[in-house]
Structures are given as structure tokens and as C-alpha cells.
């Protein structure tokens, strides 16, 4: 009986050791997959000023004090042609022939103005971003969500 129990112990030890090796080999792959889903986006919504300072009088100055900043976190320039920025009410701004430089930030203002390398204008006459709560969604030219930023209480 002692030789049978010793054989059983050896088999059990071999099975446990094999399971530990398989488990250890699978662990890094699972950890890597989890990291991939939590990577920082290449282009992100970095800041939002939904409530322009002062009175909301719909002046161009007040409208342009409402903005969203988009930052390129990479070392390469990225074309934003065809990308969109939307609020939760469905207001949409579509990027035309815009290229964001490496590690640069572009501010998208609500009102009228002349587009530059660092400032773009939606040319609207009404506010887009709700002061109390809203969500800004940045989508690429294929409609995939790149980043979102939510503030305030959701309705």
C-alpha cells in the first residue's frame, strides 16, 4: 500500500506542478490584455471649459470662452480629417483638414473666429456644452469613440 500511495503522491505532485507552470505562463498574457484596454488614447480630450466665465450673454467673446481641448499624446503628427466632437444633445463639430502636431493641444471654441494651429472655431451662435452636466465625445473618421469626458450629474 505504501508504494501505491507514493505513486499517487508523485502523480498528484506532477499534476500540481504542471498546473502551476501553465497558470504562470497564462498570467502575463492576461495581464497584458487588461493593460491594452486601459491604455491612454493617442488623442484625448484633455480639458473642458463648459461654463464660460461671466454672464452667458451669447456674445462671441462668451461663446469662445466655452471650449474643449484635444491633446495628441504621441511623438507623431495625427490627421483629424473627418473626426467629430459631439455633446450629449447631438451637436457635432467635424474636423476638416486639421493636423495636430506631436504632443500638441488644440482648443475648439464654440463661437466664431479664424482657425489657427492651436485654436479652432465651431462658428456657432449658441452654447454647445451644458454647464451643469454633459459629455464630450471624440470620434475618429471611422466613427470609433477615441475618448469621452463627462462632467456633472447624468440626467
C-alpha positions, -999 to +999 in steps of 0.1 A: +000+000+000+029+024+006+042+020-029+006+028-043+002+059-021+037+070-031+028+067-068-004+086-062+016+114-044+041+116-073+013+118-099-005+145-078+027+165-074+034+162-112-002+174-120+001+203-095+035+214-108+022+213-144-008+234-134+014+259-118+036+262-149+005+266-171-010+292-148+022+312-146+026+311-184-010+324-188-007+352-162+014+376-182-008+373-213-039+380-192-022+410-175-011+423-209-046+420-224-060+440-194-034+468-200-043+471-237-079+480-228-068+507-203-041+524-225-042+561-227-057+572-261-033+586-287-055+616-290-076+626-259-099+652-246-076+669-221-097+698-207-132+712-210-144+746-200-182+742-204-192+772-183-177+804-199-167+829-172-190+859-167-225+863-179-239+839-206-249+867-229-243+848-262-216+873-272-189+859-294-164+865-266-186+845-242-192+817-267-154+814-274-148+811-236-166+778-238-141+752-253-128+717-254-091+709-256-078+679-276-042+667-270-020+644-292-001+623-267+022+608-293+055+618-310+038+618-344+015+643-360-020+630-365-046+640-391-080+647-376-097+650-410-132+635-407-131+632-369-160+646-348-166+661-314-201+658-301-221+667-270-248+646-254-275+665-273-261+655-306-244+688-316-215+679-337-183+696-349-165+679-378-128+685-383-118+694-418-082+694-429-067+696-394-034+680-383-024+680-347+013+682-341+032+658-318+025+664-281+004+694-290-030+706-279-058+722-300-086+742-283-120+740-301-141+771-293-178+774-297-181+808-313-167+825-344-130+831-352-101+824-375-087+788-372-051+786-363-027+757-355-038+759-318-074+772-319-103+761-340-138+776-340-172+759-345-188+792-357-219+788-336-242+814-322-254+793-293-237+775-265-230+738-270-217+725-237-242+723-208-227+740-177-243+715-152-236+682-169-227+670-204-205+645-222-179+654-249-172+625-273-143+625-297-147+600-326-123+592-354-130+592-391-145+557-389-169+567-361-150+548-334-150+565-300-115+577-292-122+595-259-150+609-238-152+634-210-182+637-187-189+663-160-217+670-136-246+647-128-260+625-156-297+630-163 
